[in-house]
Each structure stands twice: as C-alpha cells, then as structure tokens.
Amino acid sequence: MLDELFGGPVAANDNFRTCERCAAQFTVTKPNRRFCSETCRASAAHDRYEIKRSYECEQCSATFVPKRSDRTRFCCRRCAFDNFSDRAAIVVPVSFTVLRKLCECCGVRFEAKAHSSRLCSDACIRADARERARAASIANDNVDRVPRPCAECAKVFSPVYGEKRSVYCSTACAKRNVRRLARKKERARLRTQAIENVNPIKVFERDKWKCQSCGVMTPRKLRGTYDDRAPELDHIMPLSLGGAHSYMNTQCLCRKCNAAKSDTAPTQPSLFAFSA
C-alpha cells in the first residue's frame, strides 16, 4: 500500500526510502519524495524526455527521430526535395471543352468561361445594363409623349427618351431662344431700364398673332422667315430711347411694320391698348 502511495519501494523503517535513480537509501523528509538528491531527480527527468517517438521516412523508408514535432515525414531535406520532384514529374492529363459563344451586345464570338456567359467584355456588360435600364424606364414611363409644337420654330415633334419635358425640338432651337432673350435683356441692362424675362411666344399669343400696327395676321409658321407677314417682337418704346424690356412694353408686329418703325417712338397707340 505504501509502495503504491509513494511510487517506490519503502524500507522496513518508514524514515528511509530507496532512490528510484541510483537505488541508494535516503531519509524521507517529504511524503512524496522519490529521489535521494536533486541530481538524481534531474537525471530521471532527462531520461524521461529522451524517450521520443520514431518515424519512418516516406522517401527512403529509414527510421528516424524528428528534431521538430512538425517534421515527421522525411528524415532529411534531401528526401523531402526528392519526393517533391517525383510528385512534380507526374503529369495528370486534363481534358476540357472551350465554349465559344456569340456576344449578345456586339455580336462578336468569344470564349465563354461559363455556360451562362452572354457578354464578351466589361464594355458590353455596361452597354447592356444601360439598354436594359432604358427599356425598363420606357416601359414604366407614364409621362405624356404626344407630339407637340416647338416653342421656338413651331415644328411639331415627339419627345424622345431623356427629353420628355423638352419644349424645343432640338438643341439649336433651345440655344436660339436663350440667346434672343439674353440679348434683349443685356441691351436693357446697359440702359439701366427695367428687365423682365419676356417670352416672345407668350407676347404673340397675347396679341393673337396679329400685327398691332396694321392688323394683318402673322402666322406662326412664318416666324423666322423674310416674309412681310412674319411675326416679330417689337418694343413699343425702343430700348435705345429708354424703353423697358417687359411685357407691357412689347407687342407683336409684322416684319414690314417693324422695319418701317425701326427705333422711333410710337406715334399711335397699339391695338393691344384698346383690347386691354
């Protein structure tokens, strides 16, 4: 019972015990003491750690004790290099089929990486995304796209995608309208007169497309032409004489009357004055 408790044989006298390393008798000072000296204890620990597991080299089949716990496959570096070279020399034949498909965007034949590939490049992917977004926008668009007359040249046009709120048939008409308004405002500003954003079309519609001097009709289709009945915006009191650029100082005149009036002061009230 005492042998199992203290891990070694015990002498007849309980005060003495046999050393497990050198088999010498020593006096027991602690109940669990097993060696006679510190030297015997260190030697026993060294012998216990010297017992290591041996492995078989995968390349040369030699038995070896590894120096590190993670190097248990080969006995030396040469065997490791030889094993790697042998595995690299083994060529595994691989067979595959190249998919050649037509790009749905540009129609060019390309090598597809997957059966679901539809487009050949990033440029085609972006173009396809834009076209799909455009089609979806047109399909879900509830904005009125009925033909309408251009606010500048009166040409009937239908708004296209991206210009559904446009009132001009082209960029040229939009720029022409802006330049005309800006030019008249600049002339009035240089003469330090009142400036108002006057739209000629509104003035012509107010005057019912009729010359306020001679009473002749000035059709919208003649606007911008050299016909004598072409509608033109006239300042009742010319800007050069201090007139204001406003709706109250503008009127519709035919091209013939506007050329005859030039920049002279009005000699008779306009027809708009009586109709107002």
PyMOL commands that set and color helices and strands:
alter all, ss='L'
color gray80, all
select helices_A, chain A and resi 2-6+38-50+77-89+122-139+171-190+200-206+220-222+239-241+255-261+271-275
alter helices_A, ss='H'
color red, helices_A
select strands_A, chain A and resi 16-18+25-27+55-56+63-64+99-102+109-112+148-149+156-157+231-235+250-254
alter strands_A, ss='S'
color yellow, strands_A
deselect
rebuild
show_as cartoon
